[in-house]
Amino acid sequence: MEEDRLVNIESKVALQEDLMESLNQTVYRQQKKIDELEALCTALAGRLKDMAALAASSAGQRIVDERPPHY
């Protein structure tokens, strides 16, 4: 009886350890993807800023952020 309880507890602990490892791997993959997406957003924002500056300098005007007319 006591041995069955101990085996049951050990089984539960082993399953929890497996679940924890699985969750850790999932969090790691998600963080890696978030880091990649942040780097991509930063690069795209930089390119957009460069393009806006280029367009402004070629047009000889300053680009102003304005609300679209439908707002």
PQR file with spaces between the fields and no chain letter, atoms N, CA, C, O and H, PARSE charges and radii, in Angstrom:
ATOM       1  N    MET     1       0.831   -1.190    0.000 -0.4000 1.5000
ATOM       2  CA   MET     1       0.000    0.000    0.000 -0.0000 2.0000
ATOM       3  C    MET     1       0.870    1.247    0.000  0.5500 1.7000
ATOM       4  O    MET     1       0.695    2.128   -0.841 -0.5500 1.4000
ATOM       5  N    GLU     2       1.803    1.325    0.934 -0.4000 1.5000
ATOM       6  CA   GLU     2       2.714    2.473    1.036 -0.0000 2.0000
ATOM       7  C    GLU     2       3.597    2.558   -0.204  0.5500 1.7000
ATOM       8  O    GLU     2       3.900    3.645   -0.697 -0.5500 1.4000
ATOM       9  H    GLU     2       1.945    0.609    1.618  0.4000 1.0000
ATOM      10  N    GLU     3       4.007    1.381   -0.701 -0.4000 1.5000
ATOM      11  CA   GLU     3       4.869    1.348   -1.893 -0.0000 2.0000
ATOM      12  C    GLU     3       4.092    1.841   -3.119  0.5500 1.7000
ATOM      13  O    GLU     3       4.660    2.526   -3.970 -0.5500 1.4000
ATOM      14  H    GLU     3       3.761    0.498   -0.301  0.4000 1.0000
ATOM      15  N    ASP     4       2.817    1.506   -3.218 -0.4000 1.5000
ATOM      16  CA   ASP     4       1.986    1.981   -4.334 -0.0000 2.0000
ATOM      17  C    ASP     4       1.872    3.503   -4.317  0.5500 1.7000
ATOM      18  O    ASP     4       1.938    4.145   -5.365 -0.5500 1.4000
ATOM      19  H    ASP     4       2.356    0.950   -2.527  0.4000 1.0000
ATOM      20  N    ARG     5       1.703    4.073   -3.136 -0.4000 1.5000
ATOM      21  CA   ARG     5       1.631    5.538   -3.014 -0.0000 2.0000
ATOM      22  C    ARG     5       2.936    6.170   -3.476  0.5500 1.7000
ATOM      23  O    ARG     5       2.927    7.170   -4.195 -0.5500 1.4000
ATOM      24  H    ARG     5       1.649    3.551   -2.285  0.4000 1.0000
ATOM      25  N    LEU     6       4.044    5.594   -3.068 -0.4000 1.5000
ATOM      26  CA   LEU     6       5.347    6.123   -3.440 -0.0000 2.0000
ATOM      27  C    LEU     6       5.573    6.034   -4.954  0.5500 1.7000
ATOM      28  O    LEU     6       6.082    6.975   -5.563 -0.5500 1.4000
ATOM      29  H    LEU     6       4.051    4.782   -2.484  0.4000 1.0000
ATOM      30  N    VAL     7       5.199    4.920   -5.549 -0.4000 1.5000
ATOM      31  CA   VAL     7       5.322    4.752   -6.996 -0.0000 2.0000
ATOM      32  C    VAL     7       4.440    5.765   -7.719  0.5500 1.7000
ATOM      33  O    VAL     7       4.850    6.348   -8.723 -0.5500 1.4000
ATOM      34  H    VAL     7       4.786    4.155   -5.054  0.4000 1.0000
ATOM      35  N    ASN     8       3.235    5.971   -7.209 -0.4000 1.5000
ATOM      36  CA   ASN     8       2.313    6.938   -7.801 -0.0000 2.0000
ATOM      37  C    ASN     8       2.896    8.349   -7.746  0.5500 1.7000
ATOM      38  O    ASN     8       2.834    9.086   -8.730 -0.5500 1.4000
ATOM      39  H    ASN     8       2.902    5.498   -6.393  0.4000 1.0000
ATOM      40  N    ILE     9       3.452    8.718   -6.617 -0.4000 1.5000
ATOM      41  CA   ILE     9       4.056   10.054   -6.457 -0.0000 2.0000
ATOM      42  C    ILE     9       5.261   10.202   -7.387  0.5500 1.7000
ATOM      43  O    ILE     9       5.424   11.244   -8.021 -0.5500 1.4000
ATOM      44  H    ILE     9       3.503    8.119   -5.818  0.4000 1.0000
ATOM      45  N    GLU    10       6.095    9.187   -7.475 -0.4000 1.5000
ATOM      46  CA   GLU    10       7.265    9.243   -8.355 -0.0000 2.0000
ATOM      47  C    GLU    10       6.844    9.369   -9.818  0.5500 1.7000
ATOM      48  O    GLU    10       7.485   10.078  -10.593 -0.5500 1.4000
ATOM      49  H    GLU    10       5.963    8.340   -6.960  0.4000 1.0000
ATOM      50  N    SER    11       5.781    8.688  -10.187 -0.4000 1.5000
ATOM      51  CA   SER    11       5.273    8.790  -11.562 -0.0000 2.0000
ATOM      52  C    SER    11       4.799   10.200  -11.864  0.5500 1.7000
ATOM      53  O    SER    11       5.078   10.746  -12.932 -0.5500 1.4000
ATOM      54  H    SER    11       5.261    8.112   -9.557  0.4000 1.0000
ATOM      55  N    LYS    12       4.077   10.786  -10.912 -0.4000 1.5000
ATOM      56  CA   LYS    12       3.585   12.148  -11.100 -0.0000 2.0000
ATOM      57  C    LYS    12       4.739   13.145  -11.212  0.5500 1.7000
ATOM      58  O    LYS    12       4.696   14.059  -12.036 -0.5500 1.4000
ATOM      59  H    LYS    12       3.850   10.343  -10.045  0.4000 1.0000
ATOM      60  N    VAL    13       5.752   12.970  -10.398 -0.4000 1.5000
ATOM      61  CA   VAL    13       6.912   13.859  -10.443 -0.0000 2.0000
ATOM      62  C    VAL    13       7.627   13.720  -11.793  0.5500 1.7000
ATOM      63  O    VAL    13       8.048   14.718  -12.378 -0.5500 1.4000
ATOM      64  H    VAL    13       5.787   12.228   -9.729  0.4000 1.0000
ATOM      65  N    ALA    14       7.762   12.507  -12.276 -0.4000 1.5000
ATOM      66  CA   ALA    14       8.422   12.286  -13.566 -0.0000 2.0000
ATOM      67  C    ALA    14       7.625   12.947  -14.695  0.5500 1.7000
ATOM      68  O    ALA    14       8.203   13.566  -15.589 -0.5500 1.4000
ATOM      69  H    ALA    14       7.420   11.696  -11.801  0.4000 1.0000
ATOM      70  N    LEU    15       6.310   12.812  -14.648 -0.4000 1.5000
ATOM      71  CA   LEU    15       5.472   13.451  -15.674 -0.0000 2.0000
ATOM      72  C    LEU    15       5.582   14.972  -15.596  0.5500 1.7000
ATOM      73  O    LEU    15       5.624   15.641  -16.628 -0.5500 1.4000
ATOM      74  H    LEU    15       5.841   12.309  -13.922  0.4000 1.0000
ATOM      75  N    GLN    16       5.629   15.516  -14.395 -0.4000 1.5000
ATOM      76  CA   GLN    16       5.768   16.963  -14.237 -0.0000 2.0000
ATOM      77  C    GLN    16       7.124   17.445  -14.753  0.5500 1.7000
ATOM      78  O    GLN    16       7.209   18.522  -15.343 -0.5500 1.4000
ATOM      79  H    GLN    16       5.594   14.972  -13.556  0.4000 1.0000
ATOM      80  N    GLU    17       8.163   16.677  -14.541 -0.4000 1.5000
ATOM      81  CA   GLU    17       9.484   17.042  -15.057 -0.0000 2.0000
ATOM      82  C    GLU    17       9.474   17.056  -16.582  0.5500 1.7000
ATOM      83  O    GLU    17      10.047   17.956  -17.196 -0.5500 1.4000
ATOM      84  H    GLU    17       8.094   15.802  -14.062  0.4000 1.0000
ATOM      85  N    ASP    18       8.826   16.064  -17.197 -0.4000 1.5000
ATOM      86  CA   ASP    18       8.716   16.028  -18.659 -0.0000 2.0000
ATOM      87  C    ASP    18       7.931   17.222  -19.169  0.5500 1.7000
ATOM      88  O    ASP    18       8.314   17.851  -20.156 -0.5500 1.4000
ATOM      89  H    ASP    18       8.361   15.333  -16.697  0.4000 1.0000
ATOM      90  N    LEU    19       6.838   17.532  -18.500 -0.4000 1.5000
ATOM      91  CA   LEU    19       6.025   18.673  -18.893 -0.0000 2.0000
ATOM      92  C    LEU    19       6.808   19.969  -18.758  0.5500 1.7000
ATOM      93  O    LEU    19       6.733   20.831  -19.633 -0.5500 1.4000
ATOM      94  H    LEU    19       6.527   17.021  -17.699  0.4000 1.0000
ATOM      95  N    MET    20       7.554   20.114  -17.680 -0.4000 1.5000
ATOM      96  CA   MET    20       8.358   21.315  -17.452 -0.0000 2.0000
ATOM      97  C    MET    20       9.397   21.479  -18.561  0.5500 1.7000
ATOM      98  O    MET    20       9.589   22.581  -19.075 -0.5500 1.4000
ATOM      99  H    MET    20       7.615   19.413  -16.970  0.4000 1.0000
ATOM     100  N    GLU    21      10.054   20.405  -18.923 -0.4000 1.5000
ATOM     101  CA   GLU    21      11.050   20.461  -19.993 -0.0000 2.0000
ATOM     102  C    GLU    21      10.398   20.846  -21.321  0.5500 1.7000
ATOM     103  O    GLU    21      10.950   21.642  -22.080 -0.5500 1.4000
ATOM     104  H    GLU    21       9.898   19.510  -18.506  0.4000 1.0000
ATOM     105  N    SER    22       9.241   20.287  -21.592 -0.4000 1.5000
ATOM     106  CA   SER    22       8.510   20.630  -22.815 -0.0000 2.0000
ATOM     107  C    SER    22       8.125   22.105  -22.829  0.5500 1.7000
ATOM     108  O    SER    22       8.271   22.779  -23.849 -0.5500 1.4000
ATOM     109  H    SER    22       8.792   19.640  -20.975  0.4000 1.0000
ATOM     110  N    LEU    23       7.639   22.597  -21.711 -0.4000 1.5000
ATOM     111  CA   LEU    23       7.265   24.011  -21.621 -0.0000 2.0000
ATOM     112  C    LEU    23       8.492   24.914  -21.763  0.5500 1.7000
ATOM     113  O    LEU    23       8.415   25.956  -22.413 -0.5500 1.4000
ATOM     114  H    LEU    23       7.521   22.050  -20.883  0.4000 1.0000
ATOM     115  N    ASN    24       9.603   24.534  -21.171 -0.4000 1.5000
ATOM     116  CA   ASN    24      10.836   25.312  -21.302 -0.0000 2.0000
ATOM     117  C    ASN    24      11.285   25.397  -22.757  0.5500 1.7000
ATOM     118  O    ASN    24      11.711   26.457  -23.216 -0.5500 1.4000
ATOM     119  H    ASN    24       9.665   23.687  -20.643  0.4000 1.0000
ATOM     120  N    GLN    25      11.191   24.300  -23.473 -0.4000 1.5000
ATOM     121  CA   GLN    25      11.561   24.299  -24.891 -0.0000 2.0000
ATOM     122  C    GLN    25      10.630   25.197  -25.698  0.5500 1.7000
ATOM     123  O    GLN    25      11.071   25.916  -26.595 -0.5500 1.4000
ATOM     124  H    GLN    25      10.844   23.439  -23.101  0.4000 1.0000
ATOM     125  N    THR    26       9.348   25.150  -25.374 -0.4000 1.5000
ATOM     126  CA   THR    26       8.380   26.000  -26.075 -0.0000 2.0000
ATOM     127  C    THR    26       8.663   27.474  -25.820  0.5500 1.7000
ATOM     128  O    THR    26       8.645   28.281  -26.749 -0.5500 1.4000
ATOM     129  H    THR    26       8.990   24.566  -24.646  0.4000 1.0000
ATOM     130  N    VAL    27       8.923   27.826  -24.576 -0.4000 1.5000
ATOM     131  CA   VAL    27       9.231   29.219  -24.231 -0.0000 2.0000
ATOM     132  C    VAL    27      10.513   29.657  -24.932  0.5500 1.7000
ATOM     133  O    VAL    27      10.589   30.779  -25.433 -0.5500 1.4000
ATOM     134  H    VAL    27       8.938   27.170  -23.821  0.4000 1.0000
ATOM     135  N    TYR    28      11.509   28.796  -24.972 -0.4000 1.5000
ATOM     136  CA   TYR    28      12.770   29.119  -25.646 -0.0000 2.0000
ATOM     137  C    TYR    28      12.534   29.404  -27.130  0.5500 1.7000
ATOM     138  O    TYR    28      13.038   30.392  -27.664 -0.5500 1.4000
ATOM     139  H    TYR    28      11.448   27.884  -24.565  0.4000 1.0000
ATOM     140  N    ARG    29      11.770   28.539  -27.789 -0.4000 1.5000
ATOM     141  CA   ARG    29      11.477   28.741  -29.221 -0.0000 2.0000
ATOM     142  C    ARG    29      10.699   30.029  -29.448  0.5500 1.7000
ATOM     143  O    ARG    29      10.971   30.763  -30.399 -0.5500 1.4000
ATOM     144  H    ARG    29      11.360   27.736  -27.355  0.4000 1.0000
ATOM     145  N    GLN    30       9.739   30.305  -28.583 -0.4000 1.5000
ATOM     146  CA   GLN    30       8.950   31.522  -28.723 -0.0000 2.0000
ATOM     147  C    GLN    30       9.814   32.765  -28.517  0.5500 1.7000
ATOM     148  O    GLN    30       9.671   33.741  -29.253 -0.5500 1.4000
ATOM     149  H    GLN    30       9.519   29.709  -27.811  0.4000 1.0000
ATOM     150  N    GLN    31      10.704   32.743  -27.532 -0.4000 1.5000
ATOM     151  CA   GLN    31      11.577   33.896  -27.293 -0.0000 2.0000
ATOM     152  C    GLN    31      12.524   34.109  -28.459  0.5500 1.7000
ATOM     153  O    GLN    31      12.807   35.245  -28.841 -0.5500 1.4000
ATOM     154  H    GLN    31      10.820   31.950  -26.934  0.4000 1.0000
ATOM     155  N    LYS    32      13.010   33.022  -29.017 -0.4000 1.5000
ATOM     156  CA   LYS    32      13.896   33.122  -30.180 -0.0000 2.0000
ATOM     157  C    LYS    32      13.146   33.773  -31.345  0.5500 1.7000
ATOM     158  O    LYS    32      13.699   34.628  -32.035 -0.5500 1.4000
ATOM     159  H    LYS    32      12.780   32.100  -28.707  0.4000 1.0000
ATOM     160  N    LYS    33      11.914   33.380  -31.564 -0.4000 1.5000
ATOM     161  CA   LYS    33      11.103   33.951  -32.641 -0.0000 2.0000
ATOM     162  C    LYS    33      10.809   35.426  -32.359  0.5500 1.7000
ATOM     163  O    LYS    33      10.860   36.248  -33.273 -0.5500 1.4000
ATOM     164  H    LYS    33      11.464   32.685  -31.003  0.4000 1.0000
ATOM     165  N    ILE    34      10.507   35.766  -31.118 -0.4000 1.5000
ATOM     166  CA   ILE    34      10.250   37.168  -30.746 -0.0000 2.0000
ATOM     167  C    ILE    34      11.494   38.003  -31.028  0.5500 1.7000
ATOM     168  O    ILE    34      11.391   39.104  -31.570 -0.5500 1.4000
ATOM     169  H    ILE    34      10.466   35.098  -30.375  0.4000 1.0000
ATOM     170  N    ASP    35      12.663   37.493  -30.667 -0.4000 1.5000
ATOM     171  CA   ASP    35      13.906   38.220  -30.915 -0.0000 2.0000
ATOM     172  C    ASP    35      14.112   38.442  -32.417  0.5500 1.7000
ATOM     173  O    ASP    35      14.518   39.527  -32.835 -0.5500 1.4000
ATOM     174  H    ASP    35      12.746   36.599  -30.226  0.4000 1.0000
ATOM     175  N    GLU    36      13.833   37.419  -33.224 -0.4000 1.5000
ATOM     176  CA   GLU    36      13.962   37.554  -34.674 -0.0000 2.0000
ATOM     177  C    GLU    36      12.994   38.599  -35.212  0.5500 1.7000
ATOM     178  O    GLU    36      13.368   39.415  -36.055 -0.5500 1.4000
ATOM     179  H    GLU    36      13.504   36.538  -32.884  0.4000 1.0000
ATOM     180  N    LEU    37      11.762   38.582  -34.736 -0.4000 1.5000
ATOM     181  CA   LEU    37      10.763   39.542  -35.206 -0.0000 2.0000
ATOM     182  C    LEU    37      11.097   40.969  -34.780  0.5500 1.7000
ATOM     183  O    LEU    37      10.869   41.911  -35.538 -0.5500 1.4000
ATOM     184  H    LEU    37      11.458   37.920  -34.052  0.4000 1.0000
ATOM     185  N    GLU    38      11.636   41.133  -33.573 -0.4000 1.5000
ATOM     186  CA   GLU    38      12.056   42.466  -33.125 -0.0000 2.0000
ATOM     187  C    GLU    38      13.185   42.997  -34.001  0.5500 1.7000
ATOM     188  O    GLU    38      13.187   44.173  -34.365 -0.5500 1.4000
ATOM     189  H    GLU    38      11.821   40.368  -32.957  0.4000 1.0000
ATOM     190  N    ALA    39      14.139   42.143  -34.339 -0.4000 1.5000
ATOM     191  CA   ALA    39      15.245   42.563  -35.201 -0.0000 2.0000
ATOM     192  C    ALA    39      14.717   42.941  -36.584  0.5500 1.7000
ATOM     193  O    ALA    39      15.167   43.923  -37.174 -0.5500 1.4000
ATOM     194  H    ALA    39      14.138   41.188  -34.043  0.4000 1.0000
ATOM     195  N    LEU    40      13.773   42.172  -37.094 -0.4000 1.5000
ATOM     196  CA   LEU    40      13.182   42.470  -38.391 -0.0000 2.0000
ATOM     197  C    LEU    40      12.432   43.796  -38.361  0.5500 1.7000
ATOM     198  O    LEU    40      12.558   44.597  -39.287 -0.5500 1.4000
ATOM     199  H    LEU    40      13.408   41.375  -36.614  0.4000 1.0000
ATOM     200  N    CYS    41      11.661   44.033  -37.318 -0.4000 1.5000
ATOM     201  CA   CYS    41      10.923   45.302  -37.189 -0.0000 2.0000
ATOM     202  C    CYS    41      11.886   46.481  -37.108  0.5500 1.7000
ATOM     203  O    CYS    41      11.644   47.525  -37.714 -0.5500 1.4000
ATOM     204  H    CYS    41      11.559   43.381  -36.566  0.4000 1.0000
ATOM     205  N    THR    42      12.966   46.319  -36.368 -0.4000 1.5000
ATOM     206  CA   THR    42      13.958   47.387  -36.261 -0.0000 2.0000
ATOM     207  C    THR    42      14.586   47.676  -37.619  0.5500 1.7000
ATOM     208  O    THR    42      14.762   48.834  -37.998 -0.5500 1.4000
ATOM     209  H    THR    42      13.162   45.471  -35.876  0.4000 1.0000
ATOM     210  N    ALA    43      14.919   46.624  -38.339 -0.4000 1.5000
ATOM     211  CA   ALA    43      15.513   46.798  -39.664 -0.0000 2.0000
ATOM     212  C    ALA    43      14.522   47.464  -40.620  0.5500 1.7000
ATOM     213  O    ALA    43      14.898   48.352  -41.385 -0.5500 1.4000
ATOM     214  H    ALA    43      14.776   45.684  -38.031  0.4000 1.0000
ATOM     215  N    LEU    44      13.274   47.042  -40.577 -0.4000 1.5000
ATOM     216  CA   LEU    44      12.259   47.631  -41.463 -0.0000 2.0000
ATOM     217  C    LEU    44      12.006   49.093  -41.113  0.5500 1.7000
ATOM     218  O    LEU    44      11.828   49.923  -42.004 -0.5500 1.4000
ATOM     219  H    LEU    44      12.969   46.320  -39.956  0.4000 1.0000
ATOM     220  N    ALA    45      11.989   49.408  -39.831 -0.4000 1.5000
ATOM     221  CA   ALA    45      11.785   50.798  -39.413 -0.0000 2.0000
ATOM     222  C    ALA    45      12.946   51.662  -39.893  0.5500 1.7000
ATOM     223  O    ALA    45      12.744   52.790  -40.341 -0.5500 1.4000
ATOM     224  H    ALA    45      12.133   48.733  -39.107  0.4000 1.0000
ATOM     225  N    GLY    46      14.149   51.132  -39.797 -0.4000 1.5000
ATOM     226  CA   GLY    46      15.315   51.858  -40.291 -0.0000 2.0000
ATOM     227  C    GLY    46      15.249   52.095  -41.785  0.5500 1.7000
ATOM     228  O    GLY    46      15.548   53.191  -42.259 -0.5500 1.4000
ATOM     229  H    GLY    46      14.313   50.215  -39.433  0.4000 1.0000
ATOM     230  N    ARG    47      14.859   51.077  -42.526 -0.4000 1.5000
ATOM     231  CA   ARG    47      14.739   51.222  -43.985 -0.0000 2.0000
ATOM     232  C    ARG    47      13.660   52.230  -44.339  0.5500 1.7000
ATOM     233  O    ARG    47      13.836   53.042  -45.247 -0.5500 1.4000
ATOM     234  H    ARG    47      14.617   50.186  -42.141  0.4000 1.0000
ATOM     235  N    LEU    48      12.542   52.179  -43.623 -0.4000 1.5000
ATOM     236  CA   LEU    48      11.457   53.126  -43.890 -0.0000 2.0000
ATOM     237  C    LEU    48      11.906   54.554  -43.604  0.5500 1.7000
ATOM     238  O    LEU    48      11.591   55.473  -44.362 -0.5500 1.4000
ATOM     239  H    LEU    48      12.399   51.520  -42.885  0.4000 1.0000
ATOM     240  N    LYS    49      12.631   54.736  -42.524 -0.4000 1.5000
ATOM     241  CA   LYS    49      13.144   56.065  -42.179 -0.0000 2.0000
ATOM     242  C    LYS    49      14.111   56.557  -43.248  0.5500 1.7000
ATOM     243  O    LYS    49      14.063   57.718  -43.654 -0.5500 1.4000
ATOM     244  H    LYS    49      12.886   53.990  -41.909  0.4000 1.0000
ATOM     245  N    ASP    50      15.000   55.654  -43.707 -0.4000 1.5000
ATOM     246  CA   ASP    50      15.939   56.015  -44.769 -0.0000 2.0000
ATOM     247  C    ASP    50      15.213   56.381  -46.062  0.5500 1.7000
ATOM     248  O    ASP    50      15.575   57.348  -46.733 -0.5500 1.4000
ATOM     249  H    ASP    50      15.039   54.711  -43.377  0.4000 1.0000
ATOM     250  N    MET    51      14.205   55.617  -46.400 -0.4000 1.5000
ATOM     251  CA   MET    51      13.437   55.895  -47.614 -0.0000 2.0000
ATOM     252  C    MET    51      12.702   57.224  -47.504  0.5500 1.7000
ATOM     253  O    MET    51      12.634   57.973  -48.478 -0.5500 1.4000
ATOM     254  H    MET    51      13.911   54.831  -45.855  0.4000 1.0000
ATOM     255  N    ALA    52      12.158   57.522  -46.342 -0.4000 1.5000
ATOM     256  CA   ALA    52      11.451   58.781  -46.139 -0.0000 2.0000
ATOM     257  C    ALA    52      12.420   59.957  -46.246  0.5500 1.7000
ATOM     258  O    ALA    52      12.103   60.988  -46.839 -0.5500 1.4000
ATOM     259  H    ALA    52      12.213   56.913  -45.551  0.4000 1.0000
ATOM     260  N    ALA    53      13.604   59.785  -45.662 -0.4000 1.5000
ATOM     261  CA   ALA    53      14.606   60.851  -45.741 -0.0000 2.0000
ATOM     262  C    ALA    53      15.055   61.051  -47.179  0.5500 1.7000
ATOM     263  O    ALA    53      15.245   62.185  -47.617 -0.5500 1.4000
ATOM     264  H    ALA    53      13.862   58.948  -45.179  0.4000 1.0000
ATOM     265  N    LEU    54      15.224   59.973  -47.912 -0.4000 1.5000
ATOM     266  CA   LEU    54      15.617   60.058  -49.310 -0.0000 2.0000
ATOM     267  C    LEU    54      14.537   60.739  -50.133  0.5500 1.7000
ATOM     268  O    LEU    54      14.834   61.591  -50.971 -0.5500 1.4000
ATOM     269  H    LEU    54      15.070   59.051  -47.556  0.4000 1.0000
ATOM     270  N    ALA    55      13.300   60.373  -49.900 -0.4000 1.5000
ATOM     271  CA   ALA    55      12.187   60.977  -50.635 -0.0000 2.0000
ATOM     272  C    ALA    55      12.083   62.463  -50.309  0.5500 1.7000
ATOM     273  O    ALA    55      11.817   63.276  -51.194 -0.5500 1.4000
ATOM     274  H    ALA    55      13.058   59.681  -49.220  0.4000 1.0000
ATOM     275  N    ALA    56      12.288   62.816  -49.061 -0.4000 1.5000
ATOM     276  CA   ALA    56      12.195   64.219  -48.655 -0.0000 2.0000
ATOM     277  C    ALA    56      13.324   65.033  -49.278  0.5500 1.7000
ATOM     278  O    ALA    56      13.117   66.157  -49.734 -0.5500 1.4000
ATOM     279  H    ALA    56      12.504   62.156  -48.342  0.4000 1.0000
ATOM     280  N    SER    57      14.512   64.450  -49.292 -0.4000 1.5000
ATOM     281  CA   SER    57      15.644   65.202  -49.850 -0.0000 2.0000
ATOM     282  C    SER    57      15.527   65.324  -51.364  0.5500 1.7000
ATOM     283  O    SER    57      15.924   66.344  -51.927 -0.5500 1.4000
ATOM     284  H    SER    57      14.680   63.537  -48.922  0.4000 1.0000
ATOM     285  N    SER    58      14.996   64.318  -52.027 -0.4000 1.5000
ATOM     286  CA   SER    58      14.856   64.393  -53.484 -0.0000 2.0000
ATOM     287  C    SER    58      13.718   65.327  -53.884  0.5500 1.7000
ATOM     288  O    SER    58      13.763   65.931  -54.956 -0.5500 1.4000
ATOM     289  H    SER    58      14.673   63.489  -51.570  0.4000 1.0000
ATOM     290  N    ALA    59      12.716   65.447  -53.048 -0.4000 1.5000
ATOM     291  CA   ALA    59      11.600   66.342  -53.349 -0.0000 2.0000
ATOM     292  C    ALA    59      11.884   67.755  -52.851  0.5500 1.7000
ATOM     293  O    ALA    59      11.181   68.699  -53.214 -0.5500 1.4000
ATOM     294  H    ALA    59      12.680   64.956  -52.177  0.4000 1.0000
ATOM     295  N    GLY    60      12.910   67.899  -52.024 -0.4000 1.5000
ATOM     296  CA   GLY    60      13.238   69.211  -51.497 -0.0000 2.0000
ATOM     297  C    GLY    60      12.240   69.683  -50.461  0.5500 1.7000
ATOM     298  O    GLY    60      12.150   70.878  -50.180 -0.5500 1.4000
ATOM     299  H    GLY    60      13.480   67.132  -51.729  0.4000 1.0000
ATOM     300  N    GLN    61      11.497   68.765  -49.898 -0.4000 1.5000
ATOM     301  CA   GLN    61      10.487   69.113  -48.905 -0.0000 2.0000
ATOM     302  C    GLN    61      10.690   68.260  -47.668  0.5500 1.7000
ATOM     303  O    GLN    61      11.359   67.228  -47.700 -0.5500 1.4000
ATOM     304  H    GLN    61      11.569   67.794  -50.126  0.4000 1.0000
ATOM     305  N    ARG    62      10.107   68.710  -46.602 -0.4000 1.5000
ATOM     306  CA   ARG    62      10.114   67.938  -45.363 -0.0000 2.0000
ATOM     307  C    ARG    62       8.824   67.134  -45.308  0.5500 1.7000
ATOM     308  O    ARG    62       7.732   67.674  -45.484 -0.5500 1.4000
ATOM     309  H    ARG    62       9.563   69.549  -46.576  0.4000 1.0000
ATOM     310  N    ILE    63       8.964   65.845  -45.064 -0.4000 1.5000
ATOM     311  CA   ILE    63       7.779   64.994  -44.956 -0.0000 2.0000
ATOM     312  C    ILE    63       7.178   65.176  -43.571  0.5500 1.7000
ATOM     313  O    ILE    63       7.878   65.072  -42.564 -0.5500 1.4000
ATOM     314  H    ILE    63       9.851   65.406  -44.921  0.4000 1.0000
ATOM     315  N    VAL    64       5.900   65.444  -43.526 -0.4000 1.5000
ATOM     316  CA   VAL    64       5.194   65.656  -42.279 -0.0000 2.0000
ATOM     317  C    VAL    64       4.198   64.523  -42.100  0.5500 1.7000
ATOM     318  O    VAL    64       3.476   64.165  -43.031 -0.5500 1.4000
ATOM     319  H    VAL    64       5.332   65.529  -44.345  0.4000 1.0000
ATOM     320  N    ASP    65       4.163   63.967  -40.908 -0.4000 1.5000
ATOM     321  CA   ASP    65       3.176   62.927  -40.626 -0.0000 2.0000
ATOM     322  C    ASP    65       1.819   63.607  -40.472  0.5500 1.7000
ATOM     323  O    ASP    65       1.592   64.379  -39.541 -0.5500 1.4000
ATOM     324  H    ASP    65       4.749   64.258  -40.152  0.4000 1.0000
ATOM     325  N    GLU    66       0.944   63.306  -41.391 -0.4000 1.5000
ATOM     326  CA   GLU    66      -0.395   63.878  -41.335 -0.0000 2.0000
ATOM     327  C    GLU    66      -1.414   62.764  -41.244  0.5500 1.7000
ATOM     328  O    GLU    66      -1.172   61.641  -41.686 -0.5500 1.4000
ATOM     329  H    GLU    66       1.129   62.679  -42.148  0.4000 1.0000
ATOM     330  N    ARG    67      -2.550   63.087  -40.668 -0.4000 1.5000
ATOM     331  CA   ARG    67      -3.632   62.122  -40.627 -0.0000 2.0000
ATOM     332  C    ARG    67      -4.238   61.992  -42.011  0.5500 1.7000
ATOM     333  O    ARG    67      -4.400   62.984  -42.722 -0.5500 1.4000
ATOM     334  H    ARG    67      -2.746   64.000  -40.309  0.4000 1.0000
ATOM     335  N    PRO    68      -4.568   60.782  -42.388 -0.5600 1.5000
ATOM     336  CA   PRO    68      -5.261   60.620  -43.670  0.2800 2.0000
ATOM     337  C    PRO    68      -6.608   61.347  -43.621  0.5500 1.7000
ATOM     338  O    PRO    68      -7.179   61.516  -42.544 -0.5500 1.4000
ATOM     339  N    PRO    69      -7.109   61.769  -44.753 -0.5600 1.5000
ATOM     340  CA   PRO    69      -8.346   62.564  -44.765  0.2800 2.0000
ATOM     341  C    PRO    69      -9.589   61.829  -44.250  0.5500 1.7000
ATOM     342  O    PRO    69     -10.567   62.476  -43.875 -0.5500 1.4000
ATOM     343  N    HIS    70      -9.570   60.514  -44.225 -0.4000 1.5000
ATOM     344  CA   HIS    70     -10.752   59.782  -43.780 -0.0000 2.0000
ATOM     345  C    HIS    70     -10.886   59.735  -42.268  0.5500 1.7000
ATOM     346  O    HIS    70     -11.850   59.152  -41.770 -0.5500 1.4000
ATOM     347  H    HIS    70      -8.776   59.989  -44.529  0.4000 1.0000
ATOM     348  N    TYR    71      -9.952   60.329  -41.504 -0.4000 1.5000
ATOM     349  CA   TYR    71     -10.052   60.332  -40.046 -0.0000 2.0000
ATOM     350  C    TYR    71     -10.819   61.499  -39.574  0.5500 1.7000
ATOM     351  O    TYR    71     -11.006   61.669  -38.370 -0.5500 1.4000
ATOM     352  H    TYR    71      -9.169   60.802  -41.908  0.4000 1.0000
